[in-house]
Amino acid sequence: MHFIEACWDYLDTQSRVCFACSCVEFYDEVSKHWKHVIIPPSIPVNDNNLMPILVCAQNIESLTIEFPFDEDQEKESQQLLLSQQSVFSNNKNGIKFPAQCINPSYLPHLKNITKIDVKTCAVSSYESFVCGLLLQLPKFLQLAHLCLPQLFSLRHSTVDTLDIHQLQIGFDGMNVHLGADLIGVTHLKRQLPRLTTILCDEMYLFVGEDIYVGREKSHQRYWFMMRKWAQECRIQIVFKNTSIAIMLMPSDKSTPPLIHDEWENIKPWFQDRLGSFLRHEDDEIIKVD
């Protein structure tokens, strides 16, 4: 059985399934080695296709589903994010969550998964796929790392790291708000008590215009409270984009202006008010206050 071990890293998902189905000895070896399952866009996401893969991967530790990239869907997601409209829609063409196979109630070994990655899921499948996954999360008892397209309201007792594609962060002078639902960071910490790190590809800031414009001395008393909540939650947000989109929220209901600023230009100002709460991935690592 050294053949399977020698060529394992060079086999794609379909090849591994083919080897597993060829004979009992190969099935046993594939079952033992298959710890990190990646579902490529070439495999349609449904129960019939995924069931034999997940049944075979008895020692699974991570599950990654790579969705087909749709540029129009990516643009729609950004538009919804900046317009603060609901990211959920009744799209009949959305990919449905395969609740029969990605379900530890039916496949008990899945409860040992420590990482789930569906970060490339398109906005058209948020309701049909992501909502289904969030309902199953409590059954994944060892889950520590969860990757999502956006941050939605969720509960889990063991997740310590979130990896988000597009993350909204709102500062209103009272609290720090995160994700598609702009949930307060203190409430998020109660829902995810072990959470320490939020990674994101693209960070978008929503800031009250009156506490940002003329930012050298603007309303530091508001930032004092927001810094307090951010520090007490002991969560650090690490982002990748260097050009930051900032939506300035006016006190009236007029259309808020959108500006872009380089992180290097605004980093001292934000870190002076929020400490180590926000950090670019290339910044020097700062211990959470």
C-alpha positions in Angstrom: 0.0 0.0 0.0 3.0 2.3 -0.2 1.8 3.4 -3.6 -1.1 5.3 -2.2 1.1 7.0 0.4 3.8 7.9 -2.2 1.4 9.5 -4.7 -1.2 10.9 -2.2 -0.2 14.6 -2.4 -0.3 14.5 -6.2 -3.9 13.1 -6.5 -6.9 15.4 -6.9 -10.3 14.6 -5.3 -11.7 12.7 -8.2 -8.5 10.5 -8.5 -8.7 9.7 -4.8 -12.3 8.6 -5.2 -11.4 6.4 -8.1 -8.6 4.7 -6.2 -10.9 4.2 -3.2 -13.5 2.5 -5.4 -11.1 0.3 -7.2 -10.5 -2.3 -4.4 -11.0 -2.9 -0.7 -7.3 -2.4 0.1 -7.1 0.9 -1.6 -10.4 2.0 0.1 -8.8 1.4 3.5 -5.7 3.3 2.6 -7.6 6.3 1.1 -9.8 6.3 4.2 -6.8 6.5 6.4 -4.9 9.2 4.5 -7.8 11.5 3.5 -7.7 14.2 6.2 -8.1 17.4 4.2 -11.0 17.2 1.7 -11.2 19.8 -1.1 -14.2 19.9 -3.4 -13.1 21.7 -6.6 -15.6 23.7 -8.7 -15.6 20.8 -11.2 -17.6 18.6 -8.8 -21.2 19.8 -8.4 -22.1 20.4 -4.7 -24.9 18.0 -4.0 -25.6 14.9 -1.7 -25.0 12.4 -4.5 -21.5 13.7 -5.4 -20.3 14.5 -1.9 -21.6 11.5 0.0 -19.1 8.9 -1.3 -16.3 11.3 -0.7 -17.2 12.2 2.9 -18.1 8.6 3.7 -14.6 7.5 2.6 -12.7 10.3 4.4 -13.0 8.7 7.8 -10.2 10.7 9.3 -11.3 14.0 7.9 -10.0 17.2 9.7 -10.9 19.9 7.2 -13.5 20.4 4.5 -13.0 23.1 1.8 -15.6 23.7 -0.9 -14.4 25.8 -3.9 -17.3 27.4 -5.6 -17.2 28.6 -9.3 -16.0 32.2 -9.5 -18.6 34.6 -10.9 -17.4 38.1 -11.5 -20.9 39.5 -11.7 -21.8 37.8 -8.4 -18.7 39.3 -6.8 -19.7 42.8 -7.9 -23.2 42.3 -6.6 -21.9 41.2 -3.2 -19.8 44.4 -3.0 -22.7 46.6 -4.0 -25.0 45.0 -1.4 -22.3 45.4 1.2 -21.8 49.1 0.6 -25.5 49.8 0.3 -26.2 48.0 3.6 -29.0 46.1 2.1 -29.8 42.5 3.0 -27.3 40.1 1.6 -29.9 37.3 1.5 -32.2 36.8 -1.5 -34.5 34.1 -2.8 -32.4 33.1 -5.7 -33.7 29.9 -7.3 -30.4 29.3 -9.0 -28.5 29.2 -5.7 -26.5 26.1 -4.7 -28.5 24.2 -2.1 -26.7 23.0 1.0 -26.3 19.2 0.9 -27.8 18.6 4.3 -27.8 14.8 4.0 -24.0 14.4 3.7 -22.5 17.4 5.4 -24.2 16.4 8.6 -22.6 14.7 11.7 -25.9 13.2 12.6 -25.7 10.9 9.6 -21.9 10.7 9.3 -20.6 10.8 12.9 -16.9 11.1 11.9 -17.6 14.6 10.6 -17.9 15.9 14.2 -14.1 15.8 14.3 -13.7 18.4 11.6 -11.6 21.3 12.9 -11.9 23.6 9.8 -14.7 24.3 7.3 -14.0 26.7 4.3 -16.9 27.9 2.1 -15.4 31.4 1.7 -15.9 31.5 -2.1 -19.6 30.9 -1.9 -21.4 33.5 -4.2 -24.1 35.9 -2.9 -26.7 34.0 -4.9 -26.2 30.9 -2.6 -26.0 32.7 0.8 -29.6 31.8 1.7 -29.7 28.4 0.0 -26.2 27.2 1.2 -24.7 29.3 4.0 -27.9 29.4 6.0 -28.1 25.6 5.8 -24.5 25.3 7.0 -25.0 27.6 9.9 -27.8 25.4 11.1 -25.5 22.4 11.2 -22.6 24.1 12.9 -23.4 23.1 16.5 -23.0 19.4 15.4 -19.3 20.0 14.5 -18.0 19.6 18.1 -14.3 20.2 17.3 -14.6 23.1 14.9 -12.0 25.8 15.5 -11.6 27.6 12.1 -14.5 28.7 10.0 -14.2 30.5 6.6 -17.3 32.4 5.3 -17.9 34.9 2.4 -19.3 37.4 5.0 -19.7 37.4 8.7 -23.2 36.3 9.7 -24.8 35.9 13.1 -23.8 32.4 14.4 -23.2 30.6 17.6 -20.5 28.0 18.4 -18.6 27.1 21.5 -15.2 26.1 20.1 -14.5 28.4 17.1 -11.5 30.5 17.8 -10.7 31.8 14.2 -13.0 33.3 11.6 -11.7 33.8 8.0 -14.1 36.2 6.2 -13.9 37.3 2.5 -15.7 40.7 2.9 -15.9 42.1 6.4 -18.0 45.1 7.4 -16.9 47.0 10.5 -19.1 49.8 11.9 -18.2 52.5 14.5 -21.1 54.5 15.7 -19.7 56.0 18.9 -21.4 53.4 21.2 -20.0 50.0 20.1 -18.1 48.3 17.4 -20.3 46.4 14.9 -19.2 43.5 12.7 -20.5 41.6 9.7 -23.5 41.6 7.4 -25.9 42.1 10.4 -23.5 44.7 12.0 -23.7 42.8 15.3 -22.1 44.4 18.3 -18.6 42.9 19.0 -19.6 42.3 22.7 -22.6 40.2 21.5 -20.5 38.4 19.0 -18.1 37.4 21.7 -21.0 35.9 23.7 -22.0 33.9 20.7 -18.4 32.8 20.0 -16.8 32.8 23.4 -13.4 31.4 22.2 -13.1 33.7 19.3 -9.7 35.5 19.2 -8.9 36.2 15.6 -10.9 37.4 12.5 -9.0 37.2 9.3 -10.5 39.0 6.2 -9.5 39.5 2.6 -11.4 42.9 2.3 -12.2 45.2 5.1 -14.9 47.9 4.8 -15.4 50.5 7.4 -18.6 52.3 8.3 -17.8 55.3 10.5 -20.0 58.1 11.8 -19.1 61.2 9.8 -19.1 63.3 13.0 -16.4 61.1 14.6 -14.1 60.8 11.5 -14.0 64.1 9.6 -11.3 66.3 10.9 -10.0 63.2 12.5 -7.0 64.6 14.4 -9.2 65.5 17.4 -12.6 64.3 16.5 -14.8 63.0 19.4 -12.3 61.0 21.3 -14.8 60.4 24.1 -16.8 58.2 21.6 -13.7 56.2 20.7 -13.0 55.7 24.4 -16.1 53.5 24.7 -15.5 51.6 21.5 -11.9 50.9 22.4 -13.1 49.6 25.8 -15.5 47.1 24.2 -12.9 46.1 21.6 -10.2 45.5 24.2 -12.5 43.6 26.6 -13.5 41.2 23.9 -9.8 40.4 23.2 -10.4 39.9 19.4 -8.0 41.0 16.7 -9.0 41.7 13.1 -6.3 41.0 10.5 -7.0 42.2 7.0 -5.3 42.0 3.6 -6.4 45.0 1.6 -4.2 48.1 1.7 -6.7 50.5 0.3 -9.6 50.8 2.8 -13.1 51.7 1.7 -14.7 54.0 4.3 -18.4 54.8 4.3 -19.0 58.0 6.2 -22.4 57.8 7.9 -24.1 61.2 8.2 -26.4 62.1 11.1 -29.3 62.6 8.8 -30.6 60.0 6.3 -28.8 61.4 3.2 -26.7 59.1 1.0 -23.5 58.5 2.9 -20.3 59.5 1.0 -17.7 56.7 0.2 -14.0 57.5 0.4 -10.9 55.4 0.1 -7.8 55.8 2.1 -4.5 53.9 2.3 -4.1 52.0 5.5 -0.6 53.5 6.1 -2.2 56.9 6.2 -4.9 56.1 8.7 -3.2 53.4 10.8 -1.8 55.7 13.5 -5.1 57.4 13.9 -7.1 54.1 14.3 -4.5 52.4 16.5 -4.4 55.5 18.8 -8.2 55.0 19.3 -8.6 51.2 19.1 -5.2 49.8 20.1 -4.3 46.5 18.4 -7.9 45.7 17.4 -7.2 46.3 13.7 -4.0 45.1 12.0 -2.9 44.6 8.4 -1.3 41.2 7.7 2.0 42.9 6.9 2.0 45.0 10.1 4.2 44.1 13.0 2.3 41.6 15.2 0.9 43.4 18.3 -0.2 41.5 21.3 -3.9 42.0 22.0 -4.2 44.5 24.8 
